[in-house]
């Protein structure tokens, strides 16, 4: 893992545990074992790091999903695949969705971070609309909004109450 990748990983862990303000360059430098100035070499500002983090998270999330039509053609409900990514983040990683957490803080985020968070939601809504279309949903765009809202909300409630059964009860 390169130093830049290690910085992004450390920042992701911090943000998913406590939000955008939950890290400083000094903390990241200490965690990765470099000088604080070296963090600035890779990311001139915290906004640059935050934007790259949200961009990378979106790309990784979408890559893990695959094509909804292909998933459906293989006999699997693409919404189940989508839900499983959220379940894994919450139950296996014990963390929130990075962009869901950042989305709740969007008014206080730098513009470049906010744009990447919007990209996450726009790309996910497009994927979910395609998935609901593949499932024959009457109003796939509405179903997409309901799906992501339900998952982000269930994740937030489960974390706030420290009880994953809330997430499980709405996703079964």
Buried (B, 14 or more C-beta within 10 A) or exposed (E): EEBBEBBBBBBBBBBBBEBBEBBEBEBBBEBBEBEEEBBBEBBEEBBBBBBBBBBBBBEEBBEEBBEBEEBBEEEEBBBEBBBEBBBEBBBEEEBBBBBBBBBBBBEEBBEBBBEBBBBBBEBBBBBBBBBBBBBEBEEBBEBBBEBBEBBBBBBBEBBEEEEBEBBBEBBE
